[in-house]
């Protein structure tokens, strides 16, 4: 269903959402969602930057061969 969570189906997702609602409450849930979204975005950006740096470092070495 989701690219980053291939083994989670709809029932599991519903269970996670219900547990989050019970733990955080309806008032705090949007804030938690925003924080989680920002964290995921920052992680992806950092991963992308690292990948680009590695690629840039390896390109000159591959041209010399």
N, C-alpha and C positions, 0 to 999 in steps of 0.2 A: 504494500500500500504506500509506504513512504520510502524514499530512497535511502535515507539514513537509518531507518528502523525496519529492515526487511522482515523480521520475524514477528512483528507486532501486528495483530489483526484488529478488527473493529471491536470485538468484545474486550480485549485487553486495553485498548485505548479508552473505552468507556469506563472501565474499572479505574484506570489511572486518573481520569478526569473527576470521577466521583470521590476518590480518595483525596485529591487535591482540594476539592470543594470542602470536604469535611475538615481537612487539616488547616487550610488557610482561611476559609470562610468566603462568602460571596463578595465582601467588600475589599478584601486583600488580593483576591485572585487576579484581577486585571493587572495590578502592579507586579505581581509575581510573573505573570506571562510576559509583560514588557521586559522585565529584567532578564528573564530566560532568553527571550529573543535577541536582546542586545548582546548577551554573552555568546550566543551561538554565532551571531554576525561577526563579533570580534575574533572569535576562534577561526572562523573561515577566512577572514581577511589575513590573519597572521599566517595561516597555513599557505595561503596563496602567495604571500610575500616570501616566505621561506622557499617555496617551490621555485619562484622566479629567480631568487638569488642563487640557488643551486644550479639552475639551468644556465644562468649567465656565467657562472664559474666554470661549468663544464664545456661550454661552446668553444672557447679558444683551444682547449686541450683536444677536442675532437677534430678541429680544423687542422691541427698540426700532424695528425696521423696520416 
